[in-house]
C-alpha cells in the first residue's frame, strides 16, 4: 500500500491507527490504488465503488475502464457496440 501510494510505511501506519488523517490528495491516491471510492475509505458508504459503480451496466464499466487506461481503440469498439445495440 505504501509503495503504491508513494508514501512511507510509517505514514500509512499513522493513518491506519488513526493518529493522523491523509490529505485529500493522498486520500484520492489511496482510493485509486485500492479501486474504491474516497467515500468508502472515509466510512461514508459501505459500497466500495460508490453508488455509480454499483448501478453501471457492465459494458459502461468496461468503457470507463478503457478510458481510464487510455485504451482508445477498445473504448471506441465498446461505444460502437453500444450504438449498434441501441439501433436494434
C-alpha positions in Angstrom: 0.0 0.0 0.0 2.7 2.4 0.9 4.6 1.8 -2.3 1.5 2.1 -4.5 0.6 5.4 -2.9 4.2 6.7 -2.8 4.0 7.0 1.0 6.3 5.8 3.7 5.2 2.8 5.7 5.3 4.9 8.9 2.9 7.4 7.4 0.5 4.6 6.3 0.7 3.2 9.8 -0.3 6.5 11.3 -3.4 6.6 9.0 -4.3 3.0 10.0 -4.0 3.7 13.7 -6.0 7.0 13.4 -3.1 9.2 14.6 -3.4 11.4 11.6 -5.6 11.8 8.6 -4.4 11.8 5.0 -4.7 14.9 2.8 -7.3 15.0 0.1 -4.5 14.3 -2.4 -3.3 11.2 -0.6 -6.9 10.0 0.1 -7.6 10.1 -3.7 -4.3 8.3 -4.4 -5.2 5.6 -1.9 -8.7 5.2 -3.2 -7.4 4.8 -6.8 -4.7 2.3 -5.7 -7.3 0.2 -3.9 -10.0 0.6 -6.6 -12.6 2.1 -4.2 -14.2 5.4 -3.7 -13.0 8.1 -1.3 -16.4 7.9 0.4 -15.8 4.3 1.1 -12.4 5.0 2.7 -14.0 7.7 4.8 -16.7 5.4 6.0 -19.5 7.4 4.4 -20.7 4.4 2.4 -20.5 0.7 2.6 -20.3 0.4 -1.2 -16.7 0.2 -2.3 -17.2 1.8 -5.8 -19.9 4.2 -4.6 -23.5 4.4 -5.9 -22.5 4.9 -9.6 -20.2 1.9 -9.6 -23.0 -0.4 -8.5 -25.5 0.8 -11.0 -23.5 0.9 -14.2 -24.1 -1.7 -16.8 -21.1 -4.0 -17.4 -20.4 -2.6 -20.8 -20.4 1.0 -19.4 -18.0 -0.1 -16.7 -15.7 -1.6 -19.4 -15.9 1.7 -21.3 -14.9 3.7 -18.3 -12.1 1.3 -17.5 -10.8 1.5 -21.1 -10.9 5.4 -21.0 -9.1 5.4 -17.6 -6.4 3.2 -19.1 -6.1 5.4 -22.2 -7.2 2.5 -24.4 -8.9 4.5 -27.1 -9.3 1.6 -29.6 -11.2 -0.6 -27.0 -13.3 2.4 -25.9 -14.3 3.1 -29.5 -15.2 -0.5 -30.1 -17.4 -0.5 -27.0 -19.1 2.7 -28.0 -19.7 1.3 -31.4 -21.2 -1.9 -30.0 -23.5 0.1 -27.7 -24.7 2.2 -30.5 -25.3 -0.8 -32.7 -27.4 -2.5 -29.9 -29.5 0.7 -29.5 -30.4 0.7 -33.2 -32.0 -2.7 -32.9 
